[in-house]
């Protein structure tokens, strides 16, 4: 029978590149098997290595972290300009101002 290689919590946390607080959270959540011997916790090296493999990111699963720009979004600025190079909305603003002036002169 092979001898079990044990790690203390500090060694396991260092091997995983996390804090001991995060390690304890993983242990408490049952994500990482651990053993209590009296007042100390120990983890099997094989369990820590398996945890590392289980955390491997599958290719193609991170697209939500870098959304692709939509080609239509790039063209939207060009559509807003008329042939004179001014924004199409700017003419509407001038008409609204005139309408507002007419409304105030009737009082």
ROTORGU-597168 format. One record per atom (N, C-alpha, C): residue in one letter; residue number from 1; x, y, z; atom name. Coordinates in pm, 1 decimal. Layout:
REM ROTORGU-597168
+------+-----+----------+----------+----------+------+
| code | pos |       c1 |       c2 |       c3 | site |
+------+-----+----------+----------+----------+------+
|    A | NUM |        X |        Y |        Z |   CA |
...
+------+-----+----------+----------+----------+------+
//
This chain:
REM ROTORGU-597168
+------+-----+----------+----------+----------+------+
| code | pos |       c1 |       c2 |       c3 | site |
+------+-----+----------+----------+----------+------+
|    X |   1 |     85.1 |   -118.9 |      0.0 |    N |
|    X |   1 |      0.0 |      0.0 |      0.0 |   CA |
|    X |   1 |     88.9 |    124.1 |      0.0 |    C |
|    X |   2 |     52.1 |    221.8 |    -85.7 |    N |
|    X |   2 |    129.6 |    344.9 |    -93.6 |   CA |
|    X |   2 |    106.0 |    431.0 |     29.7 |    C |
|    X |   3 |    211.4 |    498.4 |     70.0 |    N |
|    X |   3 |    201.0 |    588.2 |    184.4 |   CA |
|    X |   3 |    134.1 |    718.3 |    140.9 |    C |
|    X |   4 |     42.4 |    769.4 |    222.4 |    N |
|    X |   4 |    -29.6 |    893.7 |    193.2 |   CA |
|    X |   4 |     62.0 |   1011.3 |    222.9 |    C |
|    X |   5 |     65.9 |   1105.3 |    128.1 |    N |
|    X |   5 |    139.9 |   1229.7 |    151.0 |   CA |
|    X |   5 |     41.4 |   1334.5 |    199.7 |    C |
|    X |   6 |     66.4 |   1386.3 |    321.1 |    N |
|    X |   6 |    -22.9 |   1483.4 |    383.1 |   CA |
|    X |   6 |     34.5 |   1623.7 |    369.0 |    C |
|    X |   7 |    -56.3 |   1721.1 |    356.8 |    N |
|    X |   7 |    -19.0 |   1862.9 |    356.9 |   CA |
|    X |   7 |    -93.6 |   1931.5 |    469.8 |    C |
|    X |   8 |    -26.7 |   2024.7 |    537.0 |    N |
|    X |   8 |   -101.3 |   2106.1 |    632.6 |   CA |
|    X |   8 |   -172.0 |   2216.6 |    554.2 |    C |
|    X |   9 |   -252.9 |   2295.7 |    620.1 |    N |
|    X |   9 |   -333.6 |   2394.3 |    548.7 |   CA |
|    X |   9 |   -247.2 |   2500.9 |    481.4 |    C |
|    X |  10 |   -138.9 |   2539.9 |    545.6 |    N |
|    X |  10 |    -51.3 |   2640.8 |    484.6 |   CA |
|    X |  10 |     14.8 |   2586.5 |    358.3 |    C |
|    X |  11 |     61.8 |   2462.1 |    363.5 |    N |
|    X |  11 |    124.7 |   2400.5 |    246.7 |   CA |
|    X |  11 |     24.5 |   2384.4 |    132.0 |    C |
|    X |  12 |    -97.5 |   2342.2 |    165.4 |    N |
|    X |  12 |   -200.8 |   2323.8 |     63.5 |   CA |
|    X |  12 |   -239.0 |   2458.1 |      0.3 |    C |
|    X |  13 |   -255.7 |   2561.1 |     82.8 |    N |
|    X |  13 |   -290.4 |   2693.7 |     31.3 |   CA |
|    X |  13 |   -180.1 |   2746.8 |    -60.2 |    C |
|    X |  14 |    -54.9 |   2729.6 |    -18.9 |    N |
|    X |  14 |     56.6 |   2774.5 |   -102.4 |   CA |
|    X |  14 |     60.8 |   2699.5 |   -235.4 |    C |
|    X |  15 |     35.3 |   2571.4 |   -230.1 |    N |
|    X |  15 |     36.8 |   2490.2 |   -353.0 |   CA |
|    X |  15 |    -73.5 |   2536.1 |   -448.7 |    C |
|    X |  16 |   -187.7 |   2576.6 |   -394.8 |    N |
|    X |  16 |   -299.3 |   2622.8 |   -476.4 |   CA |
|    X |  16 |   -289.1 |   2770.9 |   -513.4 |    C |
|    X |  17 |   -202.2 |   2843.5 |   -445.9 |    N |
|    X |  17 |   -188.7 |   2986.5 |   -472.5 |   CA |
|    X |  17 |   -303.9 |   3068.0 |   -416.9 |    C |
|    X |  18 |   -360.4 |   3024.2 |   -304.9 |    N |
|    X |  18 |   -473.5 |   3092.3 |   -242.0 |   CA |
|    X |  18 |   -439.8 |   3117.9 |    -95.2 |    C |
|    X |  19 |   -522.8 |   3195.4 |    -28.9 |    N |
|    X |  19 |   -502.9 |   3219.8 |    113.2 |   CA |
|    X |  19 |   -557.5 |   3101.8 |    193.1 |    C |
|    X |  20 |   -513.9 |   3090.7 |    316.7 |    N |
|    X |  20 |   -566.2 |   2982.9 |    401.4 |   CA |
|    X |  20 |   -715.7 |   3005.0 |    428.1 |    C |
|    X |  21 |   -759.2 |   3129.2 |    431.1 |    N |
|    X |  21 |   -901.3 |   3157.7 |    451.3 |   CA |
|    X |  21 |   -984.6 |   3099.7 |    336.4 |    C |
|    X |  22 |   -938.0 |   3117.6 |    212.6 |    N |
|    X |  22 |  -1007.1 |   3060.1 |     97.1 |   CA |
|    X |  22 |  -1001.8 |   2908.5 |    102.8 |    C |
|    X |  23 |   -889.4 |   2854.3 |    144.9 |    N |
|    X |  23 |   -875.9 |   2708.7 |    158.4 |   CA |
|    X |  23 |   -979.2 |   2654.8 |    257.4 |    C |
|    X |  24 |   -991.9 |   2720.2 |    372.6 |    N |
|    X |  24 |  -1090.8 |   2676.1 |    472.1 |   CA |
|    X |  24 |  -1232.6 |   2684.0 |    415.7 |    C |
|    X |  25 |  -1261.1 |   2787.0 |    333.8 |    N |
|    X |  25 |  -1393.4 |   2797.9 |    272.9 |   CA |
|    X |  25 |  -1418.4 |   2680.2 |    178.4 |    C |
|    X |  26 |  -1319.0 |   2645.8 |     94.3 |    N |
|    X |  26 |  -1332.4 |   2530.7 |      5.4 |   CA |
|    X |  26 |  -1352.4 |   2402.3 |     84.9 |    C |
|    X |  27 |  -1280.6 |   2388.9 |    195.9 |    N |
|    X |  27 |  -1295.5 |   2270.9 |    281.5 |   CA |
|    X |  27 |  -1436.9 |   2265.7 |    340.8 |    C |
|    X |  28 |  -1484.4 |   2379.4 |    389.3 |    N |
|    X |  28 |  -1615.5 |   2386.4 |    453.1 |   CA |
|    X |  28 |  -1727.6 |   2359.3 |    353.4 |    C |
|    X |  29 |  -1710.6 |   2403.7 |    228.6 |    N |
|    X |  29 |  -1810.6 |   2382.5 |    124.1 |   CA |
|    X |  29 |  -1807.6 |   2240.2 |     69.3 |    C |
|    X |  30 |  -1706.6 |   2162.8 |    108.7 |    N |
|    X |  30 |  -1695.1 |   2026.1 |     60.3 |   CA |
|    X |  30 |  -1629.4 |   2015.6 |    -76.2 |    C |
|    X |  31 |  -1575.5 |   2126.0 |   -125.1 |    N |
|    X |  31 |  -1509.9 |   2124.8 |   -255.9 |   CA |
|    X |  31 |  -1372.5 |   2060.9 |   -250.0 |    C |
|    X |  32 |  -1313.2 |   2060.2 |   -131.8 |    N |
|    X |  32 |  -1179.0 |   2006.3 |   -113.6 |   CA |
|    X |  32 |  -1180.1 |   1915.8 |      9.8 |    C |
|    X |  33 |  -1162.2 |   1786.0 |     -9.2 |    N |
|    X |  33 |  -1164.2 |   1694.0 |    105.0 |   CA |
|    X |  33 |  -1053.6 |   1726.4 |    204.7 |    C |
|    X |  34 |  -1087.6 |   1720.2 |    331.0 |    N |
|    X |  34 |   -988.4 |   1746.4 |    435.9 |   CA |
|    X |  34 |  -1016.2 |   1654.0 |    554.5 |    C |
|    X |  35 |   -916.9 |   1644.7 |    639.9 |    N |
|    X |  35 |   -924.4 |   1554.0 |    754.3 |   CA |
|    X |  35 |   -879.5 |   1629.8 |    878.1 |    C |
|    X |  36 |   -947.5 |   1601.0 |    988.2 |    N |
|    X |  36 |   -911.5 |   1665.1 |   1114.9 |   CA |
|    X |  36 |   -854.8 |   1559.6 |   1208.2 |    C |
|    X |  37 |   -733.8 |   1584.3 |   1251.2 |    N |
|    X |  37 |   -666.8 |   1496.7 |   1347.8 |   CA |
|    X |  37 |   -646.0 |   1578.2 |   1474.4 |    C |
|    X |  38 |   -735.0 |   1561.5 |   1568.9 |    N |
|    X |  38 |   -725.7 |   1641.6 |   1690.2 |   CA |
|    X |  38 |   -758.9 |   1786.1 |   1658.9 |    C |
|    X |  39 |   -660.7 |   1873.2 |   1675.9 |    N |
|    X |  39 |   -682.5 |   2016.2 |   1652.0 |   CA |
|    X |  39 |   -629.5 |   2062.7 |   1516.7 |    C |
|    X |  40 |   -572.2 |   1973.7 |   1438.0 |    N |
|    X |  40 |   -512.2 |   2015.5 |   1310.8 |   CA |
|    X |  40 |   -586.0 |   1954.2 |   1191.9 |    C |
|    X |  41 |   -586.4 |   2027.1 |   1083.4 |    N |
|    X |  41 |   -643.8 |   1979.6 |    958.4 |   CA |
|    X |  41 |   -531.1 |   1937.8 |    865.0 |    C |
|    X |  42 |   -556.4 |   1831.7 |    791.1 |    N |
|    X |  42 |   -460.4 |   1783.9 |    692.0 |   CA |
|    X |  42 |   -535.5 |   1754.2 |    563.7 |    C |
|    X |  43 |   -464.8 |   1767.6 |    453.1 |    N |
|    X |  43 |   -520.7 |   1737.4 |    322.5 |   CA |
|    X |  43 |   -427.2 |   1642.1 |    250.8 |    C |
|    X |  44 |   -484.8 |   1551.4 |    177.0 |    N |
|    X |  44 |   -403.5 |   1458.8 |     99.3 |   CA |
|    X |  44 |   -350.8 |   1531.1 |    -23.7 |    C |
|    X |  45 |   -223.0 |   1511.4 |    -52.6 |    N |
|    X |  45 |   -162.3 |   1570.9 |   -170.5 |   CA |
|    X |  45 |   -239.7 |   1529.2 |   -295.3 |    C |
|    X |  46 |   -279.7 |   1403.4 |   -303.0 |    N |
|    X |  46 |   -354.7 |   1354.1 |   -418.9 |   CA |
|    X |  46 |   -488.2 |   1427.3 |   -433.5 |    C |
|    X |  47 |   -555.6 |   1458.8 |   -321.1 |    N |
|    X |  47 |   -682.3 |   1532.1 |   -326.3 |   CA |
|    X |  47 |   -660.8 |   1675.1 |   -375.6 |    C |
|    X |  48 |   -552.1 |   1737.4 |   -331.6 |    N |
|    X |  48 |   -521.3 |   1873.8 |   -375.5 |   CA |
|    X |  48 |   -491.3 |   1874.2 |   -525.1 |    C |
|    X |  49 |   -415.6 |   1775.5 |   -572.3 |    N |
|    X |  49 |   -384.7 |   1767.1 |   -715.0 |   CA |
|    X |  49 |   -510.7 |   1740.9 |   -796.9 |    C |
|    X |  50 |   -602.2 |   1658.9 |   -745.1 |    N |
|    X |  50 |   -728.5 |   1632.8 |   -813.6 |   CA |
|    X |  50 |   -813.9 |   1758.4 |   -817.5 |    C |
|    X |  51 |   -813.6 |   1834.9 |   -708.3 |    N |
|    X |  51 |   -888.0 |   1961.3 |   -703.0 |   CA |
|    X |  51 |   -837.1 |   2056.4 |   -811.1 |    C |
|    X |  52 |   -706.2 |   2060.8 |   -828.1 |    N |
|    X |  52 |   -647.3 |   2146.1 |   -931.9 |   CA |
|    X |  52 |   -699.2 |   2104.1 |  -1069.2 |    C |
|    X |  53 |   -700.3 |   1976.0 |  -1096.1 |    N |
|    X |  53 |   -748.8 |   1926.6 |  -1226.0 |   CA |
|    X |  53 |   -897.5 |   1954.2 |  -1244.1 |    C |
|    X |  54 |   -975.5 |   1941.9 |  -1137.2 |    N |
|    X |  54 |  -1119.3 |   1967.6 |  -1144.9 |   CA |
|    X |  54 |  -1150.1 |   2115.0 |  -1172.9 |    C |
|    X |  55 |  -1058.3 |   2202.1 |  -1138.1 |    N |
|    X |  55 |  -1077.2 |   2346.2 |  -1158.2 |   CA |
|    X |  55 |  -1030.6 |   2392.2 |  -1296.2 |    C |
|    X |  56 |   -984.1 |   2300.6 |  -1376.8 |    N |
|    X |  56 |   -934.9 |   2337.5 |  -1509.3 |   CA |
|    X |  56 |  -1048.0 |   2397.8 |  -1592.0 |    C |
|    X |  57 |  -1018.4 |   2506.0 |  -1661.0 |    N |
|    X |  57 |  -1115.5 |   2576.0 |  -1743.4 |   CA |
|    X |  57 |  -1118.5 |   2512.3 |  -1881.7 |    C |
|    X |  58 |  -1238.0 |   2479.6 |  -1926.3 |    N |
|    X |  58 |  -1254.9 |   2421.0 |  -2058.7 |   CA |
|    X |  58 |  -1249.5 |   2531.2 |  -2164.2 |    C |
|    X |  59 |  -1182.4 |   2506.9 |  -2274.6 |    N |
|    X |  59 |  -1179.5 |   2606.7 |  -2382.4 |   CA |
|    X |  59 |  -1320.6 |   2638.2 |  -2431.4 |    C |
|    X |  60 |  -1342.8 |   2764.4 |  -2461.4 |    N |
|    X |  60 |  -1472.7 |   2807.1 |  -2512.5 |   CA |
|    X |  60 |  -1574.9 |   2841.4 |  -2406.6 |    C |
|    X |  61 |  -1535.9 |   2841.5 |  -2278.8 |    N |
|    X |  61 |  -1632.3 |   2870.4 |  -2171.9 |   CA |
|    X |  61 |  -1616.6 |   3010.9 |  -2113.5 |    C |
|    X |  62 |  -1528.1 |   3091.6 |  -2168.9 |    N |
|    X |  62 |  -1503.0 |   3224.0 |  -2111.6 |   CA |
|    X |  62 |  -1551.8 |   3338.4 |  -2199.0 |    C |
|    X |  63 |  -1630.5 |   3309.2 |  -2301.8 |    N |
|    X |  63 |  -1673.4 |   3414.1 |  -2394.0 |   CA |
|    X |  63 |  -1754.7 |   3523.2 |  -2324.1 |    C |
|    X |  64 |  -1819.2 |   3491.3 |  -2213.3 |    N |
|    X |  64 |  -1896.3 |   3592.2 |  -2140.1 |   CA |
|    X |  64 |  -1806.1 |   3697.7 |  -2075.8 |    C |
|    X |  65 |  -1677.8 |   3670.4 |  -2067.6 |    N |
|    X |  65 |  -1585.1 |   3766.0 |  -2005.9 |   CA |
|    X |  65 |  -1531.3 |   3868.1 |  -2105.2 |    C |
|    X |  66 |  -1545.6 |   3841.7 |  -2233.5 |    N |
|    X |  66 |  -1499.6 |   3935.6 |  -2335.2 |   CA |
|    X |  66 |  -1599.7 |   3936.4 |  -2451.0 |    C |
|    X |  67 |  -1712.3 |   4004.2 |  -2431.6 |    N |
|    X |  67 |  -1814.4 |   4004.4 |  -2536.8 |   CA |
|    X |  67 |  -1760.8 |   4068.2 |  -2664.4 |    C |
|    X |  68 |  -1795.6 |   4006.7 |  -2776.2 |    N |
|    X |  68 |  -1752.7 |   4056.6 |  -2906.3 |   CA |
|    X |  68 |  -1835.7 |   4179.0 |  -2943.1 |    C |
|    X |  69 |  -1773.6 |   4282.0 |  -3001.8 |    N |
|    X |  69 |  -1851.9 |   4397.6 |  -3046.6 |   CA |
|    X |  69 |  -1938.6 |   4358.0 |  -3165.5 |    C |
|    X |  70 |  -2056.2 |   4416.4 |  -3173.5 |    N |
|    X |  70 |  -2148.2 |   4387.9 |  -3283.4 |   CA |
|    X |  70 |  -2114.3 |   4480.1 |  -3400.1 |    C |
|    X |  71 |  -2103.6 |   4428.3 |  -3521.6 |    N |
|    X |  71 |  -2072.2 |   4512.7 |  -3637.6 |   CA |
|    X |  71 |  -2173.4 |   4624.8 |  -3656.0 |    C |
|    X |  72 |  -2298.6 |   4602.8 |  -3621.9 |    N |
|    X |  72 |  -2401.0 |   4706.3 |  -3636.3 |   CA |
|    X |  72 |  -2373.1 |   4824.7 |  -3545.0 |    C |
|    X |  73 |  -2312.3 |   4801.1 |  -3430.6 |    N |
|    X |  73 |  -2280.3 |   4909.7 |  -3338.1 |   CA |
|    X |  73 |  -2179.9 |   5006.0 |  -3398.5 |    C |
|    X |  74 |  -2086.3 |   4955.8 |  -3477.4 |    N |
|    X |  74 |  -1984.7 |   5040.9 |  -3538.0 |   CA |
|    X |  74 |  -2044.6 |   5132.7 |  -3644.1 |    C |
|    X |  75 |  -2148.8 |   5089.6 |  -3713.7 |    N |
|    X |  75 |  -2210.1 |   5167.1 |  -3820.9 |   CA |
|    X |  75 |  -2312.2 |   5267.4 |  -3769.4 |    C |
|    X |  76 |  -2355.7 |   5257.3 |  -3646.0 |    N |
|    X |  76 |  -2462.9 |   5341.2 |  -3594.5 |   CA |
|    X |  76 |  -2424.8 |   5488.7 |  -3593.8 |    C |
|    X |  77 |  -2299.3 |   5522.8 |  -3572.7 |    N |
|    X |  77 |  -2254.8 |   5661.9 |  -3572.4 |   CA |
|    X |  77 |  -2264.1 |   5722.1 |  -3711.6 |    C |
|    X |  78 |  -2234.8 |   5644.0 |  -3814.7 |    N |
|    X |  78 |  -2239.8 |   5693.2 |  -3951.3 |   CA |
|    X |  78 |  -2382.8 |   5717.0 |  -3994.0 |    C |
|    X |  79 |  -2478.7 |   5636.0 |  -3949.5 |    N |
|    X |  79 |  -2618.7 |   5650.1 |  -3986.9 |   CA |
|    X |  79 |  -2680.4 |   5775.3 |  -3925.6 |    C |
|    X |  80 |  -2628.9 |   5820.3 |  -3813.5 |    N |
|    X |  80 |  -2685.4 |   5935.5 |  -3744.6 |   CA |
|    X |  80 |  -2650.9 |   6066.2 |  -3814.2 |    C |
|    X |  81 |  -2553.7 |   6068.6 |  -3903.4 |    N |
|    X |  81 |  -2514.8 |   6189.7 |  -3973.6 |   CA |
|    X |  81 |  -2585.0 |   6196.3 |  -4108.4 |    C |
|    X |  82 |  -2631.7 |   6317.2 |  -4145.9 |    N |
|    X |  82 |  -2687.9 |   6331.0 |  -4279.6 |   CA |
|    X |  82 |  -2577.6 |   6371.0 |  -4376.0 |    C |
|    X |  83 |  -2613.3 |   6406.6 |  -4499.1 |    N |
|    X |  83 |  -2512.8 |   6435.1 |  -4601.2 |   CA |
|    X |  83 |  -2429.0 |   6557.0 |  -4568.1 |    C |
|    X |  84 |  -2481.5 |   6651.1 |  -4490.9 |    N |
|    X |  84 |  -2406.2 |   6771.9 |  -4457.8 |   CA |
|    X |  84 |  -2303.1 |   6746.6 |  -4349.3 |    C |
|    X |  85 |  -2306.0 |   6626.9 |  -4290.3 |    N |
|    X |  85 |  -2208.8 |   6594.7 |  -4187.0 |   CA |
|    X |  85 |  -2257.9 |   6627.1 |  -4047.3 |    C |
|    X |  86 |  -2382.7 |   6681.6 |  -4038.0 |    N |
|    X |  86 |  -2439.1 |   6712.4 |  -3907.2 |   CA |
|    X |  86 |  -2523.7 |   6595.9 |  -3860.1 |    C |
|    X |  87 |  -2543.2 |   6585.2 |  -3730.1 |    N |
|    X |  87 |  -2628.4 |   6480.9 |  -3675.8 |   CA |
|    X |  87 |  -2771.5 |   6504.5 |  -3719.6 |    C |
|    X |  88 |  -2840.7 |   6396.9 |  -3753.8 |    N |
|    X |  88 |  -2980.2 |   6406.0 |  -3794.7 |   CA |
|    X |  88 |  -3066.9 |   6458.3 |  -3681.2 |    C |
|    X |  89 |  -3030.0 |   6432.3 |  -3558.6 |    N |
|    X |  89 |  -3107.9 |   6475.5 |  -3443.0 |   CA |
|    X |  89 |  -3097.9 |   6625.6 |  -3420.7 |    C |
|    X |  90 |  -2993.0 |   6691.6 |  -3470.4 |    N |
|    X |  90 |  -2973.5 |   6834.0 |  -3442.7 |   CA |
|    X |  90 |  -3082.7 |   6917.9 |  -3506.4 |    C |
|    X |  91 |  -3135.9 |   6879.5 |  -3624.3 |    N |
|    X |  91 |  -3244.5 |   6953.3 |  -3687.6 |   CA |
|    X |  91 |  -3370.8 |   6946.0 |  -3602.8 |    C |
|    X |  92 |  -3395.6 |   6830.5 |  -3544.2 |    N |
|    X |  92 |  -3513.5 |   6814.0 |  -3459.7 |   CA |
|    X |  92 |  -3506.9 |   6904.2 |  -3338.1 |    C |
|    X |  93 |  -3387.4 |   6922.1 |  -3283.7 |    N |
|    X |  93 |  -3372.4 |   7007.9 |  -3167.3 |   CA |
|    X |  93 |  -3405.5 |   7152.3 |  -3202.3 |    C |
|    X |  94 |  -3364.3 |   7199.3 |  -3322.4 |    N |
|    X |  94 |  -3393.9 |   7335.4 |  -3363.4 |   CA |
|    X |  94 |  -3544.0 |   7356.4 |  -3378.9 |    C |
|    X |  95 |  -3613.4 |   7257.4 |  -3435.0 |    N |
|    X |  95 |  -3757.8 |   7268.3 |  -3451.6 |   CA |
|    X |  95 |  -3827.1 |   7273.4 |  -3317.1 |    C |
|    X |  96 |  -3779.6 |   7195.0 |  -3220.4 |    N |
|    X |  96 |  -3840.7 |   7195.2 |  -3088.3 |   CA |
|    X |  96 |  -3822.2 |   7329.4 |  -3020.5 |    C |
|    X |  97 |  -3706.8 |   7391.5 |  -3042.0 |    N |
|    X |  97 |  -3682.7 |   7521.6 |  -2980.4 |   CA |
|    X |  97 |  -3776.6 |   7625.6 |  -3039.3 |    C |
|    X |  98 |  -3798.4 |   7621.3 |  -3169.4 |    N |
|    X |  98 |  -3888.9 |   7714.7 |  -3234.6 |   CA |
|    X |  98 |  -4030.1 |   7694.5 |  -3183.2 |    C |
|    X |  99 |  -4070.7 |   7571.4 |  -3170.4 |    N |
|    X |  99 |  -4203.7 |   7540.5 |  -3120.6 |   CA |
|    X |  99 |  -4219.7 |   7592.4 |  -2978.9 |    C |
|    X | 100 |  -4117.4 |   7575.6 |  -2898.6 |    N |
|    X | 100 |  -4123.4 |   7623.8 |  -2761.2 |   CA |
|    X | 100 |  -4133.1 |   7776.6 |  -2757.5 |    C |
|    X | 101 |  -4062.5 |   7845.1 |  -2847.6 |    N |
|    X | 101 |  -4068.6 |   7990.8 |  -2850.6 |   CA |
|    X | 101 |  -4208.1 |   8037.5 |  -2890.2 |    C |
|    X | 102 |  -4269.9 |   7966.7 |  -2985.1 |    N |
|    X | 102 |  -4404.5 |   8003.7 |  -3027.8 |   CA |
|    X | 102 |  -4503.5 |   7985.0 |  -2913.0 |    C |
|    X | 103 |  -4485.4 |   7880.9 |  -2835.4 |    N |
|    X | 103 |  -4576.2 |   7856.4 |  -2724.5 |   CA |
|    X | 103 |  -4568.7 |   7966.4 |  -2619.6 |    C |
|    X | 104 |  -4448.3 |   8016.7 |  -2594.1 |    N |
|    X | 104 |  -4432.8 |   8119.0 |  -2490.2 |   CA |
|    X | 104 |  -4480.9 |   8254.9 |  -2538.8 |    C |
|    X | 105 |  -4479.5 |   8283.7 |  -2671.4 |    N |
|    X | 105 |  -4521.0 |   8415.0 |  -2721.1 |   CA |
|    X | 105 |  -4671.9 |   8431.4 |  -2718.3 |    C |
|    X | 106 |  -4746.7 |   8323.4 |  -2715.0 |    N |
|    X | 106 |  -4893.3 |   8333.5 |  -2713.9 |   CA |
|    X | 106 |  -4945.7 |   8377.7 |  -2579.4 |    C |
|    X | 107 |  -4868.6 |   8366.5 |  -2472.9 |    N |
|    X | 107 |  -4917.6 |   8403.5 |  -2338.3 |   CA |
|    X | 107 |  -4933.4 |   8546.8 |  -2319.6 |    C |
+------+-----+----------+----------+----------+------+
//
